[in-house]
Amino acid sequence: MDRRCWMLCVAMWVLGPGVGFAQEELDLGGMIDKAIVAAGGKEKLSKLNAQTWKSKITVYSIVGNSEQEGEYSVEWPNKFRSEIKDAYTLVRNGDEAWIKQGEELEELVGDRLLFLKEDLYVNWLRTLVPLRGKEFRYRPVPSIEVDEKPTVGVRVSSKGHRDVVFLFDKQTYLVVKVESKSRGMGVDGELANIETYYSDYQEVAGTKVPTRVKVYRDGELFMEIENSEIVRKEKFAPAVFSKPE
């Protein structure tokens, strides 16, 4: 399986009607509100819709581990650019996307474009403020420990998308785990269960951003990521998300 396909997962889930549903949804919505405050507050998070950062990435595989370096830019909800050193440049700009490897430039369409859209959708939800939109429905999930600390969590559902599970540290309400389903770009077969763990938060422009990430695929450690030089801003110049030359 092409590791590149799974790398793109980084650079980045219904209750019946009635009073019980409304009360439960209200409580879970309150949980998300606490997470929004912990991450910097609605005002800052809503304003800073763009981010750039660098990553050192270790990819684990049965055929051997590899080290990679990447630079990323994202403007939520639908613009993304990743440049993996000595490998490829990937750009998504709304309903268009391209990948350039060496001198070869390819437009991504069909299932490959749909993968990028779903992957960035999960990344957008992790900015938290979108979770309070009217299109989302919530379900509770069992509390577990992450790094020996208790969590609280919620399964988020919206029409046309796969469910996403968020776990928050019970004391700080920072996101410590996100769970979703994915194949990888252009990969056939069953959806894999992707568990992403976040830690070592630092303050960036008045918001909290994780600097260490671990990704597990179907229970197996797949990637470890160290992020640095993180900058959050309102937006980028349009040229950042233009077709690679």
HUFENJO-V126876 format. One record per helix or strand of 2 or more residues. SS is the DSSP state (alpha for helix, beta for strand). FROM is the first residue (numbers start at 1). TO is the last residue. If there is no record, write none. Layout:
# HUFENJO-V126876
ss=SS from=FROM to=TO
ss=SS from=FROM to=TO
This chain:
# HUFENJO-V126876
ss=alpha from=3 to=7
ss=alpha from=19 to=38
ss=alpha from=42 to=47
ss=beta from=50 to=59
ss=beta from=66 to=75
ss=beta from=79 to=84
ss=beta from=88 to=93
ss=beta from=96 to=101
ss=beta from=104 to=107
ss=alpha from=110 to=125
ss=alpha from=129 to=132
ss=beta from=137 to=140
ss=beta from=145 to=146
ss=beta from=149 to=157
ss=beta from=164 to=169
ss=beta from=175 to=182
ss=beta from=192 to=204
ss=beta from=207 to=217
ss=beta from=220 to=233
ss=alpha from=238 to=241
